Amino acid sequence: MSKHVTHWIGGRTHEGPAQSRGDIHNPASGLVSGTVDLAGPEEVDAAVTAAREAFPGWRDTSLSRRVQVLFRFRELLDRNQDRLAELISAEHGKVFSDARGEVARGLEVVDFACGIPHLLKGGYSENVSTGVDSYSILQPLGVVAGITPFNFPAMVPMWMFPVAIACGNTFVLKPSEKDPSAAVLLAELWAGAGLPDGVFNVVHGDKAAVDAILEHPDVAAVSFVGSTPIARYIYRTAAEHGKRVQALGGAKNHMVVLPDADLDLAADAAVSAGFGSAGERCMAISAVAVVESVADELVARIRERVSRLRVGPGDDDRSDMGPLVTREHRDRVASYLESGVREGATLAIDGRVHPVLGGAQDGFWLGPSLLDHVGPEMACYRDEIFGPVLSVVRVGDYDEAVKLVNGNPYGNGTAIFTNDGGAARRFQNEVQVGMVGINVPIPVPMAYYSFGGWKQSLFGDSHAHGTEGVHFYTRTKAVTARWADPGQRPAGGVDLGFPTNG
């Protein structure tokens, strides 16, 4: 063990004793690479207190000065992309290029947040009544918190805190304890950019830290990304404690392939979207709904592409796909191969025997896997597997495919592959999913749009980043003002009638 990670509170590394600690693993070797302090209620309270005390000063900081800090942070983040990606790869296991891509997508949200002066403009109406003007202003909420998952330790937090901080809030981040180092580096970059102490804080921890955030009276809002059962818990618990909540849950993303589709393009997309980051993405394609007449050909093309994929350590430039994040998660994902076969599916590609560059050793390895002839009643279809297991569901036609997608309880992302513009347009209108790709397998929107699903993939009313992110981290105040003309006294007198305009 060579590394020790602790909290960042009030602009500096936390120096207090740890109530408990967790292990940080190298997923490629299975070895413990360090430890992380786990926060209890005391550490969470210290972080929230630091944020609360910093809020008045940051709220009243001019937009121009806030943006100057954001631009400096953006510059530091850009210069440290490789350093951040190396930390992510070492603790999460994803290959370096994938980690670098994650950082780049997070940087796009920082770019968006740098335009906050325009985004915070209110409305103004002159002379709504005689001598009376009305206008609206957007103001920050106060202390807000983000609870983020292991699969994107830099990008998902950056869906939240750049917009929140740009709007004038202060922030407490609780990242995954499985890969905590990226969050601390982000805090150090904020400090280097001149962000006042206490505006951005990091506490590591498990459920004890989460509950302390959800129940803390000084936290005004909570953002979350993770599985649906936890998203539902976060939403319910935080709402019961009077907080604004956006909780983005799990997914079962379908890729529909029609007979007229370019099957090479579709096969490339299925492999890229199904096995990138070892399938540990909330926007990964996990179910391919392919029309029966082209199913055999599509499966053959997927098999041929998978045979060329190189599985290996994230720091090996030859690797296309790395290990899974923990041994327990790898074993859970692999169990769906066995249960799928028991329930009647065909194991077309067995990732358990896929070769690993340098030898598997004791790392958390599972290669790309494919289950064919999957039915909607099977566990491998119903559950969010969150790993490199792609399920092929054969359908009769377009209508059956759409019925399958809409009948699923999740509604995060979906894609259709077709050369028929009419079918694509009909699909985008009929499908009950929040993010739709047309010949695009992972339709993650740009930062100036908003990210989020429908149905059991979202709890709350707001999606992440974009204009919905700005709305989530602000509240509107309407002001009605009357000023008498110079030299005139305003009309006086008592009037108990209901106010009307005139």
N, C-alpha and C positions, 0 to 999 in steps of 0.2 A: 504494500500500500504506500503510495507516494503523494497522495493528494488529500487535502481536507477542505471541504466547502462549508461555509457558514452563511448566515444571513447578512443582508445589507440594510441597515436601518439608520435613518437620519443622516445620510450622506457618507457613511463609513462602514467598514466591516464590524459586525457585531462581536464584542469581546466577552460576553457573558458565558457562563457554563451552559452546556447543552443538557436538556432533560433526557434526551435519548439521541441516538445516532443510527443512521442507516448505511448500508454498503452501496458503493457505486461499482458497477461491474464493467468490464470490457466484454461486450457480447461476442466478440470474435474468438476470445480465448476462454471465456467463462470465469476468468480470474477477477478477484476483487482489486480494483485500481485505486480506491480511496474511500473516504467516508463523508457523510453529509450530516450536519446537525439538523435535527427535527424539532420544529417549533411547537410549543404548547401555548396555552392562552396568554401567558406572560409575555412571550416574544411577539405574539400577534398584537397584543395591546400596545407594546412599545412601538411597533411599526405604525399602527393606526394613530397613536398619539403623535408620533413624529409627522405623519401626514396631515393630521388635523391642525397642528401648530403651524405647519408650512402653508396651509391653504389660504389664509387671508392675504398674505404677501404675494403669493403666486396668482391668485384671482385678480388682484389689483395691479399686477404687472401689465404694462401696455401690450397690445397685440404685436406691435413692432418688435419689442424686446423679446417676447415669447418666441416669435418667429426667428429671431437671430439665434436663440438657443437651439431651436429645432434645426436650423441650417447647419450649425456647428456639429450637432449630433449626427446629422445625415452625413457630413463629410467624414467624421471619425468612423462611423459605421461602414462607409464605403471603403475606407482605407484598411479596415480590420475584417473584411469579409472572409479572407482565407483563415485567419486566426479563429474566428467564430465557427467556421465550417469544420475546422479540425477538432474543436471541442465537441461539436455535435456528433461527428463521425465516431470519435473515440468512445463516447458514452451511450449513444443510441445504436450505433452499428451501421447506419446507412453509409453508402459509398460517398466519397468526398464530393464528387460532382453533384450528387443529389443534395447534399448538405449545402453546397454553395448555391444551388438553385433556390433552396428554401430561404436563405438569407437575402437573396436578390428579390424574391417576392415580398418579403417583409419590408425591404427597403422601399418598395413601391408605395406602401402605406405611409411611410415617413414622408416621401415626396408629396403625397396627397395632403398630409397634415400641415405641410409647409404653406399651403394655400388657405390656412384657416381664417385670415382676415376677411376674405370674400365669403367663406362659408358661414361666418357668424353674423353676417349682415341681417338686420331685422327689417321690418316694414314700417312705413310712415304714411299717414293719411292726414292731410291738412284740412282744417275747417270741417270736421265731421259734423259738428253742430256750430252755431254761430260763435266764433271766437274760440273754438275748442279743437285741439289737435289730438290725434291718437297715434301711438306707435308701439311696436313690439321689440323686445330685446331678448337675446339668448344669454343665459347665465349658467355657469358651471354648477354641478350638484354638490361638490365638496370632496370627501374622501371616497374613492371608488376602488374596487378590487377586481383582480383577474385571477381565475383559477384555470390553469392550462395543462394540456396533456403531454405525454412523453414523446409523441410521434413528431411534433414540430416544436422543439424547445425554443426556437427563435422566432419563427414566422407567426405562430398563433399568438404569443404575447404581443407581437408587433401589429396584429390586427386590432389590438385594444389600446395599449398605452400611448402611442403617438397621438391618436385622436383625442383621447381623454385628457392628456396633459396639454395639448394645444388649445383645448377648450377652456383651460383654466382650472381643471381638477388636479388633485394630488392622487397618487396611485400606490396601491399595495399589490404586488405580484406574488402569487403562490404557484410556482412552477412545479412540474413533476419532480419528485425526489429521485427518480431513476436517472435523469440526466440534467443535473442542476447547474452545471458550470456556465452554460451560455447566458443564463439570466444574470449571474453576477458580473460577467463581462459587460453585458448591456448596461448595468448599473454604473460600472466604472466609466463607460463611454459617456453616459449622461453627466457624470461628475466632471469629466474632462471638457464637456461642452459648456459648462457653467450653469447647469441646472441647480437651483438652490437646494440646500440640504433638506431632506424630508419630502420633497416632491415625488421622488420615486424610491420605493422600498421593496425589498425582496425578503420573503420568509419561506423557508423550505419546510416541508412537513407532510404528514399524512392526514387522516380524517380528523384528528384532533385539531390541527391547524385550520382545516376547512371549516369545521363547525364553529371555531372561535371567530372566523371572519363572518360567517353567515349570521351569527348571533350578536355581533358587536354593534352597539347602538350608534356608533359614530361612522359606520360604513353606510353610505347612501345608496350605492348600487353595486351589483356583482355581475361580471361577465364570466361565462364558463364555456369550455369546449371539452367534450368527452363522450362517454357512452350514454345511451338513452336512460337506463335506470338511474345513473348518477345525475344526469341533467334534470330528470324529474324531481329527484331529491333536492338538488340545489334550488330549483325554482320554487318548490313548495316551502322549503325551510326559510329561504331568504325572503320570500313574499310574506310569510307569517310574521317576520320581524320587520316588516315595513319597508323593504328595499325594492328598488327597481331592479329587474332581472332580465338578462338575456342569456339563455342556456341552450347552446347548440349541442344536439345529441347525436346518436349514431346514424348509420346508413346501411342500406343494401342497394348499391347503385347498379342499375341495369343498363346494359348496352344492347340495343335492338339492332339486328342485322336483317335487312330485307333482301330478297333474291336479286335485286338489281344493283346491290352495293358492289363497290370495288373490294373484292375479298382480300387482296393483298393489303390494302389500306386498313381494312377491318381487322385482319390478323395482327398487323403491326400495332394497331391501337389497343387490341385486347391484351397483348403481351405487355406493352408499355404501361398501360393503366392498371393492369391486374397485378403486376409483379414489381413495379417500381417501388422503392423504399420497402421491399419485402411485403408489399400489400398493406403496410401499416399506415394507411391514409384514409381519412374519412371520405375522400372523393375517389378512392380506388374503385375500379370496376370489379365487382365480385360475382355478377351473374350476367351471362350472355344469353339473351333471348333471340335465337336465330331461327328463321323459317326453315322447316325440315328439308326442303328441296336443296338447300346449299349447306346444311349442317355438317355433313361428312367432309366436304371440301374445306370448310372453315376450320374444323378441328384438325385436319391434316396440316394445314398451313400454320396453325398455332403450334402444333407439336414440332414441326420443323424449326421454327424460330426459337422455341424453348431449348431445343437441343444445343443451340449455339450460345446460350447465355452462360456467362461465367460467374459463379457464385464464389465469393471470397471476402476477405477482410476489407473494411471500408478504406483503409489507407493503402491498399494495393491498387495501383492505377489500372490493372487488368480487370478488376472486379466490376461486374454490371449490377450485382445485387449482393447485399450484405446479410448478416444474421438477423434474427429477431431480437427483441430488446431484453427478454429474460428467459430463463429456462422454463419457468412455469407457463409463460405465454406460448413458447414454442410447442410444449407438450399439449397444451389446449388446442392450438391450431391443428397440429398433426392428428389429433383425435378425430377431427371431422373427416379425414380420409377413410378411417375405419368405419365410422358410423354411416358415412355416405354409401359405402359398399354394402354394409348390412341392410340398408334401407332400399337397395336396388339400383344405385348409381353404378356407373362403370368408371374405374380408376384409369383414365387414359394416360395420365402422366403422374408418376409417383416421385414427388420431390424429396422423399426420404433417402433416395439412392442417388440423387444428383451429386456429382463430384464437387468438392470444395477445394479451391486453390490453396496449396500449402497443407492440405489435410484438415479434417474437421476438428481434431483435438477435442477439447471439451466445450467448444463454442455452442451457441444457441442456433444451430443450423437447421433450416428446412428449405429445400429448393422449390422452385416453381412447380405447382401441382395443378392438375386439371381433372375434374369430375364431370363426366358426360352423362347424358340421359337422367338429369336431375329433375325431380318433381317438386312442386311447391309445398308438399307435405313433409319433405325431408328436413332434418335439422340443419344440414349444410346449406340449405336455401333459406330457411326461416331466420337463422341467427346471423348476427354480425360477426364474422370470423376474425377479421382484422389481421389477415396474414396472406401469404402467397398461395391461396387456393381459389381457383377460378371454377365456377359452376356453369355448365352449359345446359340451358333449358330449351328444348326443341318445341317450337310452336307452329301452328298451322298457317297463320297469316298475320297481317298487321293488327287486325282487331284483337286477336288472341294475345298478341304481345302487349298491346296497350292495356288490356284487361289485367294481365299479369302484373305490370308495373303499378297500375293504380290500385290493385288489390293488396299490395304490400304495405305494411304499416309505416315504413320509412318513406321519406320523400326528400332526400338531400340532393342527389344529382342523378342525371340520366343522360344517355346519348342515343342517337339514332344514326345508322349508317345506311345511306341510300343515295341514288342519283336522281330520285324523283322529287322535284321541288314541292309538288303538291302534297305528297305524303309527309315530307319534312314539316311543311307549314301546318298541316293538320295535327301532326304529333306535338308540336310546340304549343298548340292551342288546347289539345285534349289531355295531355299528360299532367298528372297531379304531383308535380315535383318542383322544387324551388329553383334549381339550376339545370339548364338544358343545353346539351351540345348537339350540333348538327354536323356530322362527320368530324367532330372534336370529342375525344373520349373523356377528358377531364375538364369540364367547363367551369373552372374556377374564374370568377370575374376579376377584372382589373380593380385596383384599389378605389377608383372613383365610382365604381358600382358597389353593391353590398353583397356579402356572402351569407348564405343561410338557406335552410331547407324548409319543407312543409311537414305537416302531420307530426309524427313522433320524432322527427329530426330537429324540431325547434320547440322550445318552451319559452314563451314570452312573445312580445310583439315586434322586436327589433332584430334585424340582421346585423352582422359585423361590418365594420368600416364603411366607407362611402358616406353618402348623406344620412343613411339610417344610423350609422355610428355617431355622427355629429348630433343627431336628434336624441340618441340614447344618453349621451353624456352632457346634455344641456337641458334646461327647462325654460319655458317661455314666460316672460312677464309682459303684460299689456299695461301701458301707461296712457292715461287720459289727462290732458293738461289744458288749463285755461290761463292765459295771461292777458291782462287788460292792456289796451293801447296806451302809449305814454300820455299822461295828463288826464286819463279817464279813470273813474272809479268803477269797479265791476258792479253790476246790478246786484242789489242785496235783497233781503227779505226772507222770511221763513215760508217755505212751501212744502207741505207734507204730501203732495201728490207724487205719483211715480214718475221718475225722471224720463223725459222724452227729448228727442232732438228737434231742433228747429233753427 
